[in-house]
Amino acid sequence: MQTMLGHQSATMTLDLYGHLLADQLDEVADAMDAARPNGATQRVAASITALPVVT
């Protein structure tokens, strides 16, 4: 989505549009997962898990 909209970061996309879907985030995530090629979801999940925790 970030690339399609020409944003430099996913954070920028979420900051601009996240409030529009606040009560539907699970549905949006499921739809995006369904649209990804096989295996992409697992690669993204592994990347997120590997990120450092900021406290």
C-alpha positions in Angstrom: 0.0 0.0 0.0 2.8 2.3 0.9 4.5 1.9 -2.5 1.2 2.2 -4.4 0.5 5.6 -2.7 4.1 6.8 -3.1 4.8 7.1 0.6 8.3 6.9 2.0 7.3 4.7 4.9 4.4 2.5 6.1 4.3 4.8 9.1 3.4 7.7 6.9 0.6 5.7 5.3 -0.8 4.6 8.7 -0.5 8.1 10.1 -2.5 9.5 7.1 -5.1 6.8 6.7 -5.1 4.5 9.8 -7.9 6.4 11.5 -10.2 5.6 8.6 -10.2 1.9 9.3 -9.6 1.9 13.0 -12.5 -0.5 13.7 -11.7 -2.7 10.8 -8.0 -3.3 11.1 -8.4 -7.1 11.5 -10.5 -7.3 8.3 -8.0 -5.1 6.4 -5.1 -7.3 7.6 -6.9 -10.5 6.6 -7.7 -9.1 3.1 -4.0 -8.0 2.6 -2.8 -11.4 3.7 -5.2 -13.1 1.2 -3.9 -10.9 -1.6 -0.2 -11.7 -1.0 1.6 -14.5 -2.9 2.1 -17.7 -0.9 4.9 -17.5 1.6 4.9 -13.7 1.8 2.9 -13.5 5.0 5.4 -15.8 6.8 8.4 -13.7 5.6 6.7 -10.5 6.8 5.8 -12.1 10.2 9.4 -13.4 10.6 10.7 -9.8 9.8 8.4 -8.3 12.4 9.4 -10.8 15.0 13.0 -10.0 14.4 12.6 -6.3 15.0 14.0 -4.9 18.2 11.6 -3.9 21.0 11.6 -0.2 21.8 10.7 0.7 25.4 
